[in-house]
Amino acid sequence: MSESRKTTNHREIQEWAKKHGGVPRVVKGTENDGSGEGVLRIHFPKKSDDNGSFDEVSWDEFFKEFDKNNLALLHDPNGNFNKLVSRD
């Protein structure tokens, strides 16, 4: 079993996601009008259906929010696990 890694390096995150089939997404807003602030995530379309619950974002948009919210990616180098966490 491999150990999880924590990183804030944009290039490393993007390369890891692409290697494992991940794409940047934002969970659609939870307000009745859909305007609620979305939650960032890396989505793996081949592993799960999004049922229309995510909005596509570019990597630039993803990393803008990633940095603004002081996040880091905790991930398994083999692609079995990932979670966005606080940098602290």
C-alpha positions in Angstrom: 0.0 0.0 0.0 1.4 3.4 -1.0 1.5 6.5 1.2 -0.6 9.5 0.5 1.2 12.7 -0.6 0.1 16.3 0.0 1.0 18.9 -2.6 0.1 22.4 -3.8 2.2 22.3 -7.0 -0.2 23.0 -9.8 1.8 21.2 -12.5 2.1 18.1 -10.3 -1.7 18.1 -9.5 -2.6 18.5 -13.1 -0.3 15.8 -14.3 -1.5 13.4 -11.6 -5.1 14.1 -12.5 -4.6 13.6 -16.2 -2.6 10.4 -15.7 -5.5 8.9 -13.8 -8.3 10.3 -16.0 -9.3 13.2 -13.8 -10.7 16.6 -14.8 -11.3 19.8 -12.9 -15.0 20.3 -11.8 -17.1 22.5 -9.5 -20.1 21.0 -7.7 -23.1 23.0 -8.9 -24.5 25.5 -6.4 -26.9 24.3 -3.7 -29.1 27.4 -3.6 -32.5 27.1 -5.1 -31.5 29.3 -7.9 -28.3 27.4 -8.5 -26.2 30.4 -7.4 -24.6 28.8 -4.4 -20.8 28.7 -4.3 -19.6 25.4 -5.8 -17.1 23.0 -4.2 -13.9 22.1 -6.2 -13.1 18.6 -7.0 -11.2 16.4 -9.4 -13.8 14.2 -11.2 -13.0 10.9 -12.8 -15.7 10.4 -15.5 -14.6 6.8 -16.3 -15.0 5.8 -12.6 -18.3 7.6 -11.8 -21.2 9.4 -13.5 -21.7 13.0 -12.6 -25.5 13.0 -13.1 -25.2 16.6 -14.1 -24.2 17.7 -10.7 -20.9 19.3 -11.8 -19.9 22.2 -13.9 -16.8 22.1 -16.1 -14.0 24.5 -15.3 -10.6 25.1 -16.8 -7.5 24.2 -14.9 -6.8 28.0 -14.7 -10.1 28.6 -13.0 -9.7 25.5 -10.8 -6.3 26.7 -9.5 -7.5 30.3 -9.0 -10.1 28.9 -6.5 -7.7 26.3 -5.2 -5.2 29.0 -4.2 -7.9 31.5 -3.0 -9.2 28.8 -0.6 -5.8 27.8 0.6 -6.2 24.2 -0.5 -3.8 21.3 -1.1 -4.3 17.9 -2.8 -3.9 14.8 -0.6 -3.5 11.9 -3.0 -2.3 8.4 -3.5 0.4 8.4 -6.3 -1.3 5.3 -7.8 -4.6 7.1 -8.3 -6.7 5.2 -5.7 -7.4 8.2 -3.4 -7.6 12.0 -3.5 -9.0 14.7 -1.4 -8.8 18.5 -1.4 -7.7 19.6 2.1 -6.5 22.8 3.9 -2.9 23.6 3.4 -2.6 24.1 7.2 
